[in-house]
Amino acid sequence: MPERLRISPADAKARVDAQQAIVVDVVGPQAWDALDTAVPGAIRIAPEEFGQRYGELPRERAIIAYCT
């Protein structure tokens, strides 16, 4: 199982900017429509689809998943 860590938003941004990580938005479709902000470039995967779509994510970078 992949290692799970918590990192600060600033650390997440630094890793994405350095192309060391990607961001996966797992908030969910209803919440996506209600939110007024989003992480630029984030890949959106509904929580119930994450297990099925995990294989689509690049392996060469860390995965930073977030939800609200």
C-alpha angles and dihedrals in degrees: 000000000000118000114260119213137164117231133178122257089248092054091047091052092048091052093048092046089051089049090241094120145024127216122232117196108210097170095117135245098275092050092045089061092047097047120091094201137051137177107258111245095011117149110234117219122164112238093243090054098046096093092050095044100040090101090063092066120096115258097205094073136052115258118232109194121189140178137168 
